[in-house]
């Protein structure tokens, strides 16, 4: 079943990388599962934002030099507990959108 989890991530050589512990995200990587990964930002004051969706496959990173590189990049989990595994999501499709304020909605005529 699809599941959504908040994660810290970085981009490495065109792929998304994240650290995780034992469980759902790691299992998906071990099984080379299809993954949808979304990153968003929103600013309600200025009514702007963006959203990027990546669809691809996940795999566990096991090469020690690649794991060390993710740590050097500053990729560290915020959540407590052991997050010693690194997962890479290789993008097969990328889409996104940028949202900008609707200026017309803020004119005196529209109020």
ABEGO torsion letter per residue (X at the ends): XBBBBBBBBBBBGGBBBBBBBBEAAAAAAAAGBBBBBBBBBBBAAAGBEBBBBBBBBBBBBABAAAAAAAAAAGBBBABBEBBABBBBBBBABBBBBBBBBBAAAABAAAX
